[in-house]
Amino acid sequence: MEKTIRSIFEIDKQANVIINKANEEKLRLKQEYEAKADMMEQEIMADNNVRIKELRAKIDSELEDELKKLKEKCEMQQKQLEEAYATNHEAIADRIFQDIIKL
């Protein structure tokens, strides 16, 4: 009987050792996975920041091009209006004068 009780205690002791090792391994794996997850998150954030900078640069470039085109178009229209005025300002003034006289 004493031998059986000793065997049970020995088995219990070994079971506790196994459980402790399993808990230690579980903790180690948890820390390892958390570290890997943190690294992946940092890599993803870094990649996203690079992509965001690239997209911002592309958008800024496109906006600059569009602004340049709009300025050129406005300058061309202004030039056309100035030329039309230079060419027709007397006729325009006469037409305005005639319209005023008719009132």
C-alpha positions, 0 to 999 in steps of 0.5 A: 500500500505504501508503495502504491501511495509513493507511486501516486505521489511520484506520478503526481510530482511528474504530472506537476513538472509536466504541467509547469513545463507546459505552462512555461512553454505556453508563456514562451510561445505567447511572448514569441507570437506577440513579438512576431505580431508586433514586428508584423504590425510595425512592418505593415505600418512602415509599408503603409507610410511609404505608400501614403507618401508615394500617393501624396506625392503622386496627387501633389504632382497631378494637382500641380499639373492640373493647376498649371493647365488651368493657369495656362487656359486662363492666361490664354482666355485673358489674352484672347479677351484683351485682343478682342477688346483691342480689336473691337473696343470702338465698336463695343463702345459705340454699341454701348452708347447706342444702347444707352441712347435707345433707353 
